Amino acid sequence: MSGQFINHFGAIRLRVTGTGNLKSTLISLDDTIEKDLANLAMSSAPNKFPTILSNFMQMKAQLELKITEINEAFEIREIHIYIKPTYTSFPQ
């Protein structure tokens, strides 16, 4: 999103294959606010695009995806982040 809107990050849809659990976090600008999202159990042949719901409102955000255990691996083919501009500015 361009401009200085406050955006609502509603969901993340992934095309991911792998083994283990994928941990996801949305992080605001300057790493001040973090929201841990639901863990995603990966498989080697998924038949759908899993959707991870979020309820995160910030101007901009970064998505962190990681695994934490030994012998876990993942490959991401697509990421869709559903964002909707909600407010034009912060309250004064």
C-alpha positions in Angstrom: 0.0 0.0 0.0 1.3 3.4 -0.8 0.7 6.5 1.3 0.4 6.8 5.1 -2.7 4.8 5.7 -3.2 2.6 8.8 -3.7 -0.9 7.2 -5.5 -3.9 8.5 -3.5 -7.1 7.8 -6.3 -9.7 7.8 -4.9 -12.9 6.5 -1.9 -14.6 4.9 -2.3 -17.3 2.3 0.7 -19.4 1.4 1.7 -22.1 -1.1 4.3 -23.9 1.0 5.7 -27.4 1.0 8.0 -28.9 3.6 8.3 -30.8 6.8 7.7 -29.6 10.4 5.9 -26.5 11.7 6.2 -23.1 10.0 6.1 -20.2 12.6 4.9 -16.9 11.3 5.0 -13.4 12.9 3.9 -10.0 11.7 6.3 -7.2 12.8 5.6 -3.4 12.7 8.0 -0.7 11.6 11.2 -0.5 13.8 10.3 -3.9 15.4 8.1 -2.2 18.0 5.1 -4.5 17.9 5.0 -8.2 17.1 2.1 -10.5 16.6 2.7 -14.2 16.6 0.3 -16.0 14.2 -0.8 -19.6 14.2 1.7 -22.3 13.4 1.3 -24.1 10.1 1.9 -27.9 9.9 3.6 -28.4 6.5 3.4 -31.4 4.2 5.2 -32.5 1.1 2.1 -32.5 -1.1 -0.5 -30.1 0.1 -3.7 -30.0 -1.9 -4.7 -26.4 -0.9 -3.4 -23.0 0.0 -3.5 -22.7 3.8 -4.7 -19.4 5.2 -3.4 -18.0 8.4 -5.7 -15.4 10.0 -4.3 -12.3 11.6 -5.7 -9.1 13.1 -2.9 -6.6 12.9 -3.3 -2.9 12.3 -0.2 -0.9 11.4 1.0 1.4 8.7 3.4 -1.1 7.3 4.5 -4.6 8.4 7.0 -7.3 7.6 6.2 -11.0 7.6 8.7 -13.3 9.3 8.5 -17.1 8.5 10.8 -19.5 10.2 11.4 -23.0 11.4 13.1 -23.8 14.7 13.8 -27.5 14.8 16.6 -29.6 13.3 15.8 -31.3 10.0 12.8 -29.1 9.2 12.7 -27.5 5.8 10.3 -25.4 3.7 9.9 -24.0 0.2 7.5 -21.2 -0.5 6.1 -20.7 -4.0 3.5 -18.0 -3.3 2.6 -15.5 -0.6 -0.7 -13.5 -0.6 -1.1 -10.9 2.1 -4.6 -9.5 2.5 -4.5 -5.9 3.4 -7.2 -3.3 3.6 -6.6 0.5 4.3 -8.7 1.3 7.4 -7.7 4.8 8.6 -6.0 7.8 7.0 -4.0 8.8 10.1 -3.4 8.1 13.8 -5.6 10.1 16.3 -4.1 13.4 17.4 
